[in-house]
Amino acid sequence: MFGYVLINKPELKIREFEIYRSYYCGLCHALKDKCGLFGRATLNYDMTFLVMLLSDLYDEEDETECSRCMVHPVHKHCSRRNRVTEYCADMCVLLSYYKCVDDWNDEKKLTKGIMSKILKRKCRKIKERYPEKTGVVEDKLQEMATIEKSEATHIDKVARVFGELMAEIFVYKDDIWKADLYKVGFYLGKYIYLLDAYEDIRADLKSGAYNPFKEIYDNDDFEKQVLNLLLLMIGECTDAFERLPLVENVEILRNILYSGVWVRFGKAKVASDAESEEEFKEEN
């Protein structure tokens, strides 16, 4: 349920893209240092957004390095790391661990079972560093599982829980920025959950898996309803975002929130339209 908070690359300046990639690479290196090559499998764009947001807000001093790696063996790529990077790397591992455990319990996916065992030892140390956050994440994931098993179709009910989970992760410190960071994370989390459900609705209808959109899928204005929900989530998210005193990375972050987050929605919409057209042809 990650990978939705993207950049819109064509709209970025070359320099801005290089900065974005340096934070992404920095997070990748931090994950490798913590968990080896398996750590890199937990890397996601959503946490890269958080690294850039918190680094700018708290004016963290970056350590930069240019090097080759397994992913980029030919050309050197520069990476940026700071204390925020280490925190976000821990959150990547923590969320990936619980996701793997959930996938193993629900679907018995062997790869997820193996991955959960690899990450489990690393998570013990993370729990020691962030006991309160870990407790919230565990509680919210359990609450989500309970709601999904009950087949509740109240759209906001389960999306709200995932929003609360993301909000906890976005709150880096208990300070004057806590409320706005909580709101950014809360509504971005709800957006992620709803967009993930929209992407999966057809597959979930076929498989019988849980999806909060099942009840309204046959509505004539289903697509419009989903779009309005997503617009509302991003509207509330950006309202809090614009109150934060961001300077260095603000244009890149705006690219993500005002444009990039719609990249996956656009692709999902195209795929949905294509499937609808195929179904129409088969019926006629």
C-alpha positions as CSV (number, residue, x, y, z in Angstrom):
1,M,0.0,0.0,0.0
2,F,2.9,2.3,-0.7
3,G,4.4,4.0,-3.7
4,Y,1.6,6.5,-4.4
5,V,3.4,9.7,-3.3
6,L,5.4,10.3,-6.5
7,I,7.0,13.1,-8.3
8,N,5.7,14.3,-11.6
9,K,9.1,14.2,-13.3
10,P,8.4,16.1,-16.5
11,E,7.3,19.1,-14.4
12,L,10.5,19.2,-12.3
13,K,13.6,21.1,-13.2
14,I,16.8,19.0,-13.8
15,R,18.3,20.4,-10.6
16,E,15.2,19.6,-8.6
17,F,15.1,16.1,-9.8
18,E,18.7,15.6,-8.9
19,I,17.9,16.8,-5.4
20,Y,14.9,14.5,-5.1
21,R,17.0,11.5,-6.3
22,S,19.7,12.3,-3.8
23,Y,17.3,12.0,-0.9
24,Y,15.9,8.8,-2.4
25,C,19.4,7.4,-2.8
26,G,20.3,8.5,0.8
27,L,17.3,6.6,2.1
28,C,18.3,3.6,0.1
29,H,21.8,3.6,1.5
30,A,20.5,4.0,5.0
31,L,18.2,0.9,4.5
32,K,21.2,-1.1,3.2
33,D,23.3,-0.2,6.2
34,K,20.5,-1.2,8.6
35,C,19.3,-4.4,6.9
36,G,21.6,-5.2,4.0
37,L,20.3,-5.8,0.6
38,F,16.9,-6.9,2.0
39,G,16.6,-3.4,3.5
40,R,16.5,-1.9,0.0
41,A,13.3,-3.9,-0.7
42,T,11.5,-1.8,1.8
43,L,12.4,1.5,0.0
44,N,9.4,3.6,-1.1
45,Y,8.6,7.0,-2.5
46,D,6.2,7.9,0.3
47,M,9.0,7.8,2.9
48,T,11.3,9.8,0.5
49,F,8.6,12.5,0.6
50,L,8.7,12.5,4.4
51,V,12.5,12.6,4.4
52,M,12.4,15.8,2.3
53,L,9.6,17.3,4.3
54,L,11.1,16.8,7.7
55,S,14.7,17.7,6.5
56,D,13.5,21.0,5.3
57,L,11.2,21.8,8.2
58,Y,13.9,21.0,10.8
59,D,16.7,22.4,8.8
60,E,18.8,19.3,9.0
61,E,22.4,19.3,7.9
62,D,22.8,16.8,5.1
63,E,25.9,14.6,4.6
64,T,26.4,14.1,0.8
65,E,28.3,11.4,-1.0
66,C,28.6,10.5,-4.6
67,S,29.2,6.8,-5.4
68,R,28.3,3.8,-7.6
69,C,26.2,1.0,-6.2
70,M,24.5,-2.2,-7.4
71,V,21.6,-0.4,-8.8
72,H,23.7,2.2,-10.5
73,P,27.0,0.5,-11.3
74,V,28.1,2.7,-14.3
75,H,27.5,6.3,-13.2
76,K,28.0,7.8,-9.8
77,H,24.9,9.1,-8.0
78,C,24.9,11.6,-5.1
79,S,23.0,10.8,-1.9
80,R,22.0,12.9,1.0
81,R,21.5,11.6,4.6
82,N,20.8,13.2,7.9
83,R,19.1,12.2,11.2
84,V,15.7,12.3,9.5
85,T,16.8,9.8,6.9
86,E,17.7,7.3,9.7
87,Y,14.3,7.8,11.3
88,C,12.4,7.3,8.0
89,A,14.5,4.2,7.2
90,D,13.4,2.8,10.5
91,M,9.8,3.5,9.6
92,C,10.2,1.9,6.2
93,V,11.5,-1.3,7.8
94,L,8.8,-1.3,10.5
95,L,5.9,-0.8,8.0
96,S,7.3,-3.4,5.6
97,Y,7.7,-5.9,8.4
98,Y,4.0,-5.7,9.4
99,K,2.9,-5.7,5.8
100,C,4.8,-8.9,5.2
101,V,3.4,-10.5,8.4
102,D,-0.1,-9.5,7.2
103,D,0.4,-10.9,3.7
104,W,1.8,-14.1,5.2
105,N,-1.1,-14.6,7.6
106,D,-3.8,-13.7,5.0
107,E,-2.4,-15.3,1.8
108,K,0.5,-17.5,3.0
109,K,2.8,-15.8,0.5
110,L,6.2,-17.6,1.0
111,T,8.3,-14.6,0.0
112,K,6.5,-12.4,2.5
113,G,6.9,-15.0,5.2
114,I,10.7,-15.2,4.6
115,M,10.9,-11.4,4.4
116,S,9.1,-11.0,7.7
117,K,11.5,-13.3,9.4
118,I,14.5,-11.4,8.0
119,L,13.1,-8.0,9.2
120,K,11.8,-9.2,12.6
121,R,15.2,-9.0,14.3
122,K,15.7,-5.5,12.9
123,C,12.3,-4.4,14.2
124,R,13.2,-5.3,17.8
125,K,15.7,-2.5,17.8
126,I,13.3,-0.1,16.2
127,K,10.7,-0.9,18.8
128,E,13.3,-0.1,21.5
129,R,14.0,3.3,19.8
130,Y,10.4,4.2,19.2
131,P,8.2,2.2,21.6
132,E,5.2,4.6,21.4
133,K,5.2,4.8,17.6
134,T,5.5,1.1,17.3
135,G,2.6,0.6,19.7
136,V,0.4,3.0,17.6
137,V,1.4,1.2,14.3
138,E,0.6,-2.2,15.8
139,D,-2.8,-1.0,17.2
140,K,-3.8,0.7,14.0
141,L,-2.9,-2.3,11.8
142,Q,-4.9,-4.6,14.1
143,E,-7.8,-2.2,14.0
144,M,-7.7,-2.2,10.2
145,A,-7.6,-6.0,10.1
146,T,-10.6,-6.2,12.3
147,I,-12.6,-3.7,10.2
148,E,-11.6,-5.5,6.9
149,K,-12.6,-8.9,8.4
150,S,-16.0,-7.5,9.4
151,E,-16.5,-6.5,5.7
152,A,-17.5,-3.0,6.8
153,T,-18.2,-0.9,3.7
154,H,-18.2,2.6,5.4
155,I,-15.5,4.1,3.2
156,D,-14.1,6.5,5.8
157,K,-14.0,4.0,8.6
158,V,-11.0,2.0,7.5
159,A,-9.3,4.9,5.6
160,R,-9.4,6.9,8.8
161,V,-7.4,4.2,10.6
162,F,-4.7,4.1,8.0
163,G,-4.6,7.9,8.1
164,E,-4.0,7.8,11.8
165,L,-1.2,5.4,11.3
166,M,0.5,7.6,8.8
167,A,-0.1,10.7,10.9
168,E,1.8,9.1,13.8
169,I,4.8,8.5,11.5
170,F,4.7,12.0,10.1
171,V,4.9,13.5,13.6
172,Y,8.7,13.5,14.1
173,K,8.7,15.6,17.3
174,D,6.3,16.9,19.9
175,D,6.6,20.6,19.1
176,I,4.7,23.5,17.4
177,W,4.6,21.7,14.1
178,K,3.0,18.5,15.5
179,A,-0.6,19.4,14.6
180,D,0.1,20.3,11.0
181,L,2.4,17.4,10.4
182,Y,-0.3,15.1,11.9
183,K,-2.8,16.6,9.5
184,V,-0.5,16.2,6.5
185,G,0.1,12.5,7.3
186,F,-3.5,11.8,8.2
187,Y,-5.0,13.0,5.0
188,L,-2.2,11.7,2.8
189,G,-2.6,8.3,4.5
190,K,-6.4,8.4,3.7
191,Y,-5.6,9.3,0.1
192,I,-3.1,6.4,-0.2
193,Y,-5.6,3.9,1.2
194,L,-8.5,5.1,-1.0
195,L,-6.4,5.2,-4.2
196,D,-5.1,1.7,-3.4
197,A,-8.7,0.5,-3.0
198,Y,-9.6,2.2,-6.3
199,E,-6.7,0.5,-8.1
200,D,-7.7,-2.9,-6.7
201,I,-11.5,-2.7,-7.0
202,R,-12.0,-4.9,-10.1
203,A,-9.5,-7.5,-8.9
204,D,-11.1,-7.6,-5.4
205,L,-14.6,-8.0,-6.9
206,K,-13.4,-11.0,-8.8
207,S,-11.5,-12.6,-5.9
208,G,-13.9,-11.6,-3.2
209,A,-11.2,-9.7,-1.2
210,Y,-12.2,-6.8,1.0
211,N,-12.6,-3.4,-0.7
212,P,-14.5,-0.4,0.8
213,F,-15.7,0.6,-2.6
214,K,-17.7,-2.6,-3.3
215,E,-21.0,-1.1,-2.3
216,I,-20.8,2.0,-4.6
217,Y,-18.9,0.4,-7.5
218,D,-22.0,-0.1,-9.6
219,N,-23.1,3.5,-9.2
220,D,-23.2,5.5,-12.4
221,D,-21.1,8.2,-10.9
222,F,-18.6,5.9,-9.2
223,E,-15.5,7.4,-10.9
224,K,-16.7,10.9,-9.9
225,Q,-17.3,9.9,-6.3
226,V,-13.8,8.5,-6.0
227,L,-12.2,11.5,-7.6
228,N,-14.1,13.9,-5.2
229,L,-13.0,11.9,-2.2
230,L,-9.4,12.0,-3.4
231,L,-9.6,15.7,-4.1
232,L,-10.9,16.3,-0.6
233,M,-8.1,14.3,1.0
234,I,-5.4,16.2,-0.9
235,G,-7.1,19.5,-0.3
236,E,-7.0,19.0,3.5
237,C,-3.4,17.7,3.2
238,T,-2.1,20.7,1.3
239,D,-4.0,23.1,3.6
240,A,-1.8,21.9,6.5
241,F,1.3,21.6,4.3
242,E,1.2,25.2,3.2
243,R,1.3,26.3,6.9
244,L,4.7,24.7,7.4
245,P,7.7,27.1,7.0
246,L,9.4,25.1,4.2
247,V,12.1,26.7,2.0
248,E,14.7,24.4,0.5
249,N,12.5,21.6,-0.8
250,V,9.2,23.3,-1.0
251,E,8.9,23.4,-4.8
252,I,9.7,19.7,-5.1
253,L,7.3,18.9,-2.4
254,R,4.6,20.9,-4.1
255,N,5.2,19.1,-7.3
256,I,4.5,15.9,-5.4
257,L,1.4,17.0,-3.6
258,Y,-0.2,19.0,-6.4
259,S,0.8,16.9,-9.3
260,G,2.8,13.8,-8.5
261,V,0.1,12.1,-6.3
262,W,-2.2,12.0,-9.3
263,V,0.2,10.1,-11.5
264,R,-0.9,6.7,-10.2
265,F,-4.6,7.8,-10.2
266,G,-4.2,8.7,-13.9
267,K,-2.7,5.3,-14.7
268,A,-5.4,3.5,-12.7
269,K,-8.1,5.5,-14.5
270,V,-6.7,4.5,-17.9
271,A,-6.5,0.9,-16.9
272,S,-10.1,0.9,-15.6
273,D,-11.4,2.5,-18.8
274,A,-9.5,0.0,-20.9
275,E,-11.0,-2.9,-18.9
276,S,-14.5,-1.4,-19.2
277,E,-14.1,-1.2,-23.0
278,E,-12.9,-4.8,-23.2
279,E,-15.9,-5.9,-21.2
280,F,-18.3,-3.9,-23.4
281,K,-16.8,-5.6,-26.5
282,E,-17.2,-9.0,-25.0
283,E,-20.8,-8.4,-24.1
284,N,-21.6,-7.1,-27.5
